[in-house]
Amino acid sequence: MRRANLFAILLIILLSSCTVTEEITLDNSTVGKIKSDIKVEDFFVTVLEDFSEFLPPSNETILDGGIKDFTSQLGSSKYTTFANSVETEENHYLIDISFSDLTALVTELSGGQKQSILTIKDKSLNFFVDINNYVELKTIVPFLADPNFEVFLPEYNIGYTEEEYLEMIVFLLGEEAPEKILSSNIKVRVQLPTAVTTLTNCKKVNTNTIEYEFRLIDFLLLSKPLSFSVSFK
């Protein structure tokens, strides 16, 4: 139970920070590493402390426990060669993951089922998530299916406008929450093994690196797809 609850709480951590930066480096089409930089604002730390009342007693904070549990889950995969997390300063964490086969890792996290969210083939990488394949994301990331947390997530809020969603958030998390959510972004930077040839819905940083960024609110509502694609030599 503690693990399931920590995963739900970790979703708040990952999606309620000022910014979350994911750096993916591909040494070839499958081998590489991921670096996550997570900075959690004081407001959301307070929210997490409120959640602690519903968890068994522990010698570590919810924030520390959630990050460690998340890293441990990824590190247990046979396609992961290294997994580590460190708190560089208060409420600021770095997570390092090295993998031997990214496609196989995502498939394993999908329970062996075919998935359409992340595909790498023929020297191209494609990311696509919308409300129709969101169920695949819940399989890959099980805490998204936590019934105690679905009120924050896309399936529960189909058809909501931003204004309607933020009104609900005020009721659930308080007056400060809408501003914090609207200022939160998720940035994904991908370093490819060779030069970029074509790209869609992302920007080119240098010869072999692209960057894709989206707002937290766009994920929470999924009123339109989140997607990017890139091809390389």
C-alpha positions as CSV (number, residue, x, y, z in Angstrom):
1,M,0.0,0.0,0.0
2,R,2.8,2.4,0.8
3,R,4.3,1.9,-2.7
4,A,1.0,2.5,-4.4
5,N,0.4,5.7,-2.4
6,L,3.9,7.0,-3.0
7,F,3.5,6.5,-6.7
8,A,0.3,8.6,-6.6
9,I,2.1,11.2,-4.6
10,L,5.0,11.1,-7.0
11,L,2.7,12.1,-9.8
12,I,2.0,15.3,-7.9
13,I,5.7,15.8,-7.5
14,L,6.5,15.3,-11.2
15,L,3.6,17.3,-12.5
16,S,3.4,20.1,-10.0
17,S,7.0,21.3,-10.0
18,C,8.0,24.6,-11.6
19,T,9.7,22.7,-14.3
20,V,10.5,19.1,-15.0
21,T,13.3,18.5,-17.5
22,E,13.9,15.1,-19.1
23,E,17.1,14.6,-21.1
24,I,17.2,11.5,-23.2
25,T,20.5,10.5,-24.8
26,L,20.5,7.7,-27.4
27,D,23.9,6.2,-28.2
28,N,22.2,4.3,-31.0
29,S,18.6,3.5,-31.8
30,T,18.0,1.7,-28.5
31,V,20.9,2.2,-26.0
32,G,21.2,5.3,-23.9
33,K,20.3,7.2,-20.7
34,I,17.7,9.5,-19.2
35,K,18.4,12.3,-16.8
36,S,15.5,13.9,-14.9
37,D,15.8,17.3,-13.1
38,I,12.9,17.8,-10.7
39,K,12.5,21.0,-8.7
40,V,9.5,21.0,-6.3
41,E,8.1,24.3,-5.1
42,D,7.4,25.0,-1.4
43,F,3.7,25.2,-2.0
44,F,3.5,21.6,-3.3
45,V,5.8,20.4,-0.5
46,T,3.1,21.6,1.9
47,V,0.5,19.7,-0.1
48,L,2.6,16.6,0.2
49,E,2.9,17.0,3.9
50,D,-0.9,17.1,4.2
51,F,-1.0,13.7,2.3
52,S,1.4,12.2,4.9
53,E,-1.6,11.8,7.3
54,F,-2.9,9.0,5.1
55,L,0.4,7.0,4.9
56,P,2.1,4.6,7.4
57,P,4.8,6.3,9.6
58,S,8.2,6.5,8.0
59,N,11.7,7.9,8.8
60,E,11.9,9.6,5.5
61,T,9.8,12.4,3.9
62,I,7.1,11.6,1.4
63,L,9.1,13.4,-1.2
64,D,12.3,11.4,-0.6
65,G,10.3,8.1,-0.4
66,G,8.5,8.8,-3.6
67,I,11.6,9.6,-5.6
68,K,13.5,6.5,-4.2
69,D,10.5,4.2,-4.9
70,F,10.2,5.5,-8.5
71,T,13.9,5.0,-9.1
72,S,13.8,1.6,-7.6
73,Q,11.0,0.5,-9.8
74,L,12.8,1.6,-13.0
75,G,16.1,0.1,-11.7
76,S,14.5,-3.4,-11.3
77,S,14.0,-3.7,-15.1
78,K,16.2,-6.2,-16.9
79,Y,16.7,-3.5,-19.6
80,T,18.0,-0.9,-17.1
81,T,21.7,-1.0,-16.4
82,F,21.9,1.8,-13.8
83,A,19.4,3.8,-11.7
84,N,20.1,6.4,-9.1
85,S,18.6,9.5,-7.5
86,V,20.1,12.2,-5.5
87,E,18.8,15.3,-3.7
88,T,21.2,18.1,-4.8
89,E,19.5,20.7,-2.5
90,E,16.3,20.9,-0.6
91,N,13.4,19.7,-2.8
92,H,15.6,19.5,-5.9
93,Y,16.3,16.0,-7.3
94,L,18.3,14.5,-10.1
95,I,17.5,11.0,-11.4
96,D,19.8,9.1,-13.7
97,I,18.7,6.0,-15.6
98,S,20.8,4.0,-18.1
99,F,19.1,1.5,-20.4
100,S,20.2,-1.2,-22.8
101,D,17.0,-1.1,-24.9
102,L,14.6,1.8,-24.6
103,T,11.9,0.2,-26.8
104,A,12.1,-3.0,-24.8
105,L,12.0,-1.1,-21.5
106,V,8.8,0.7,-22.5
107,T,7.3,-2.6,-23.7
108,E,8.1,-4.2,-20.4
109,L,6.5,-1.4,-18.5
110,S,3.5,-1.9,-20.7
111,G,3.2,-5.4,-19.5
112,G,4.4,-6.8,-22.8
113,Q,1.5,-5.2,-24.6
114,K,1.8,-3.3,-27.8
115,Q,1.9,0.5,-27.2
116,S,1.7,3.6,-29.5
117,I,3.1,6.3,-27.1
118,L,6.8,6.0,-27.8
119,T,8.2,4.2,-30.9
120,I,11.7,4.1,-32.3
121,K,12.3,2.5,-35.7
122,D,13.9,3.2,-39.1
123,K,16.0,6.0,-37.5
124,S,13.0,7.9,-36.3
125,L,11.5,8.6,-32.8
126,N,7.8,9.3,-32.3
127,F,6.0,10.4,-29.2
128,F,2.2,10.6,-29.1
129,V,-0.4,10.6,-26.3
130,D,-4.0,11.6,-26.4
131,I,-7.2,10.7,-24.6
132,N,-7.6,7.6,-26.8
133,N,-4.3,5.9,-26.0
134,Y,-4.1,7.3,-22.4
135,V,-5.0,3.8,-21.2
136,E,-1.7,2.6,-22.5
137,L,0.1,5.3,-20.4
138,K,-1.8,4.0,-17.3
139,T,-0.4,0.6,-18.0
140,I,3.2,1.9,-18.3
141,V,2.8,4.2,-15.3
142,P,0.4,2.3,-12.9
143,F,-0.1,5.1,-10.4
144,L,-2.0,7.1,-13.1
145,A,-4.8,4.6,-12.5
146,D,-5.0,5.2,-8.7
147,P,-8.7,5.7,-8.1
148,N,-7.9,8.2,-5.3
149,F,-6.0,10.4,-7.7
150,E,-8.0,10.2,-10.9
151,V,-9.8,13.5,-10.2
152,F,-6.6,15.3,-11.2
153,L,-6.2,13.4,-14.5
154,P,-7.4,13.5,-18.1
155,E,-10.1,10.8,-18.1
156,Y,-11.9,12.4,-15.2
157,N,-11.8,15.8,-16.8
158,I,-12.9,15.1,-20.4
159,G,-14.5,18.2,-21.9
160,Y,-13.4,20.5,-19.1
161,T,-12.0,23.9,-20.1
162,E,-8.9,25.3,-18.4
163,E,-11.1,27.6,-16.3
164,E,-13.4,24.8,-15.1
165,Y,-10.4,22.6,-14.2
166,L,-8.7,25.4,-12.3
167,E,-11.8,26.1,-10.4
168,M,-11.9,22.5,-9.3
169,I,-8.2,22.7,-8.3
170,V,-8.9,25.7,-6.0
171,F,-11.4,23.6,-4.2
172,L,-9.1,20.6,-3.9
173,L,-5.7,22.3,-3.3
174,G,-6.3,25.9,-2.4
175,E,-6.1,29.3,-3.9
176,E,-2.4,29.2,-4.9
177,A,-2.7,26.0,-6.9
178,P,-4.0,27.4,-10.3
179,E,-1.1,29.8,-10.6
180,K,1.5,27.1,-9.8
181,I,-0.1,24.7,-12.3
182,L,-0.2,27.3,-15.1
183,S,3.5,28.1,-14.5
184,S,4.5,24.4,-14.6
185,N,6.1,23.0,-17.8
186,I,7.6,19.7,-18.8
187,K,10.6,19.9,-21.1
188,V,12.0,16.8,-23.0
189,R,15.4,17.1,-24.7
190,V,16.5,14.2,-26.9
191,Q,20.1,13.8,-28.1
192,L,20.2,11.5,-31.1
193,P,23.1,9.3,-32.2
194,T,23.3,11.2,-35.6
195,A,22.2,14.4,-37.2
196,V,18.5,15.4,-37.3
197,T,17.0,15.2,-40.7
198,T,13.3,16.1,-40.1
199,L,11.3,17.1,-37.1
200,T,7.7,17.9,-36.2
201,N,6.2,19.8,-33.1
202,C,9.7,20.3,-31.6
203,K,12.7,22.5,-32.0
204,K,16.2,21.8,-33.1
205,V,18.8,22.7,-30.4
206,N,21.9,21.6,-32.3
207,T,22.9,19.2,-35.1
208,N,21.7,16.1,-33.3
209,T,19.5,17.4,-30.4
210,I,15.8,18.4,-30.3
211,E,13.6,19.8,-27.6
212,Y,9.9,19.4,-26.9
213,E,8.0,21.4,-24.2
214,F,4.4,21.4,-23.1
215,R,2.4,22.9,-20.3
216,L,1.3,20.8,-17.3
217,I,-2.3,21.9,-17.9
218,D,-2.2,20.4,-21.4
219,F,-1.4,17.0,-20.0
220,L,-4.0,17.2,-17.2
221,L,-6.7,17.9,-19.7
222,L,-5.4,16.2,-22.9
223,S,-8.0,18.1,-24.9
224,K,-5.5,17.8,-27.8
225,P,-2.7,15.4,-28.4
226,L,0.8,15.8,-27.1
227,S,3.2,14.7,-29.7
228,F,6.5,15.2,-31.5
229,S,8.5,13.2,-34.0
230,V,12.1,13.4,-35.3
231,S,14.1,11.5,-37.9
232,F,17.9,11.2,-38.0
233,K,20.6,10.0,-40.3
